[in-house]
């Protein structure tokens, strides 16, 4: 009888350990899924923020559609970011620099003011938004 009880105890212990391992596995899966959802939400929010920032700070010259076909855009020579050639020549690093530091024309005249207090991540999000204009 004692051997049977020890066998039953071992079986119960093994079953309990299996249950604990399954619960740990489920918790890891839930944690991973939560992190993925949180990251996706943050990216979505950043994209929305970039669009709002573009419309607030950039569209008056570059246009809401990125064509630069506004009164100020024409006056300052804003490029048409719907043009595939313009997009291919446009480097992200140069765009981030222009957003953060401003941009001067060939004569050294400032044609774009720097965006005060913008982070690199937000500047990159603006560039990503501008990339969507490409036709």
C-alpha positions as CSV (number, residue, x, y, z in Angstrom):
1,X,0.0,0.0,0.0
2,X,2.9,2.4,0.8
3,X,4.4,1.9,-2.7
4,X,1.0,2.8,-4.3
5,X,0.7,6.0,-2.3
6,X,4.3,7.1,-3.2
7,X,3.5,6.4,-6.9
8,X,0.2,8.4,-6.6
9,X,2.1,11.3,-4.9
10,X,4.7,11.3,-7.7
11,X,2.0,11.3,-10.3
12,X,0.2,14.2,-8.6
13,X,3.4,16.1,-8.2
14,X,4.3,15.6,-11.9
15,X,0.8,16.7,-12.9
16,X,1.1,19.8,-10.7
17,X,4.5,20.6,-12.2
18,X,3.0,20.3,-15.7
19,X,0.2,22.6,-14.8
20,X,2.7,25.2,-13.4
21,X,4.8,24.9,-16.6
22,X,1.7,25.4,-18.8
23,X,0.7,28.5,-16.7
24,X,4.2,29.9,-17.1
25,X,4.2,29.3,-20.8
26,X,0.8,31.0,-21.1
27,X,2.0,34.0,-19.1
28,X,5.0,34.4,-21.3
29,X,2.8,34.2,-24.4
30,X,0.4,36.8,-22.9
31,X,3.3,39.1,-22.0
32,X,4.8,38.8,-25.5
33,X,1.4,39.6,-27.0
34,X,1.0,42.6,-24.7
35,X,4.3,44.0,-25.7
36,X,3.5,43.6,-29.4
37,X,0.2,45.3,-29.0
38,X,1.7,48.1,-27.0
39,X,4.5,48.6,-29.6
40,X,1.9,48.6,-32.4
41,X,-0.2,51.2,-30.6
42,X,2.9,53.4,-30.1
43,X,3.8,53.2,-33.8
44,X,0.2,54.0,-34.7
45,X,0.2,57.0,-32.3
46,X,3.5,58.2,-33.7
47,X,2.2,58.0,-37.2
48,X,-0.9,60.0,-36.2
49,X,1.3,62.5,-34.4
50,X,3.5,62.9,-37.4
51,X,0.6,63.6,-39.7
52,X,-0.7,66.2,-37.3
53,X,2.7,67.8,-36.9
54,X,3.2,67.8,-40.7
55,X,-0.2,69.5,-41.2
56,X,0.5,72.0,-38.5
57,X,4.2,72.9,-39.3
58,X,5.0,71.8,-42.8
59,X,1.9,71.9,-45.0
60,X,1.8,75.7,-45.3
61,X,4.9,75.4,-47.5
62,X,5.0,71.8,-48.7
63,X,1.2,71.4,-49.0
64,X,-1.1,68.9,-47.4
65,X,-0.4,66.6,-50.4
66,X,3.4,67.2,-50.4
67,X,3.5,68.8,-53.8
68,X,4.8,72.2,-52.5
69,X,2.2,73.9,-54.6
70,X,1.2,76.5,-52.1
71,X,1.9,80.3,-52.2
72,X,4.8,80.0,-49.7
73,X,6.0,76.7,-51.3
74,X,6.2,78.3,-54.7
75,X,7.9,81.4,-53.3
76,X,10.5,79.3,-51.4
77,X,11.0,76.6,-54.0
78,X,9.6,73.7,-52.1
79,X,10.1,70.4,-53.8
80,X,7.3,68.1,-55.0
81,X,7.5,65.1,-52.7
82,X,4.9,63.2,-54.8
83,X,7.6,63.0,-57.5
84,X,9.4,59.6,-57.4
85,X,12.7,61.2,-58.6
86,X,12.5,63.8,-55.8
87,X,11.8,61.1,-53.3
88,X,14.8,59.0,-54.5
89,X,17.1,61.9,-54.2
90,X,15.8,62.8,-50.8
91,X,17.9,61.2,-48.0
92,X,16.3,60.7,-44.6
93,X,19.4,62.0,-42.8
94,X,19.3,65.3,-44.7
95,X,15.5,65.6,-44.0
96,X,16.0,65.0,-40.3
97,X,18.8,67.6,-40.3
98,X,16.6,70.1,-42.2
99,X,13.8,69.6,-39.7
100,X,16.0,70.0,-36.7
101,X,18.4,72.7,-37.9
102,X,16.5,74.4,-40.7
103,X,17.4,74.7,-44.4
104,X,19.3,77.3,-46.4
105,X,19.2,77.8,-50.2
106,X,22.4,78.0,-52.3
107,X,22.8,81.6,-51.5
108,X,22.8,80.9,-47.8
109,X,19.3,82.4,-47.2
110,X,17.3,80.4,-44.6
111,X,14.2,79.1,-46.4
112,X,13.1,76.7,-43.7
113,X,13.2,77.4,-40.0
114,X,14.3,74.7,-37.6
115,X,11.5,72.9,-35.7
116,X,12.3,73.7,-32.0
117,X,12.5,70.9,-29.5
118,X,11.7,68.0,-31.9
119,X,13.3,64.7,-31.1
120,X,15.1,62.5,-33.7
121,X,12.3,60.0,-33.5
122,X,9.7,62.6,-34.2
123,X,11.7,64.0,-37.1
124,X,12.1,60.5,-38.5
125,X,8.3,60.0,-38.2
126,X,7.8,63.2,-40.2
127,X,10.1,61.9,-42.9
128,X,8.2,58.6,-42.9
129,X,5.0,60.5,-43.3
130,X,6.5,62.5,-46.2
131,X,7.5,59.2,-47.9
132,X,3.9,58.3,-48.2
133,X,3.4,61.2,-50.7
134,X,5.4,59.3,-53.4
135,X,3.2,58.4,-56.4
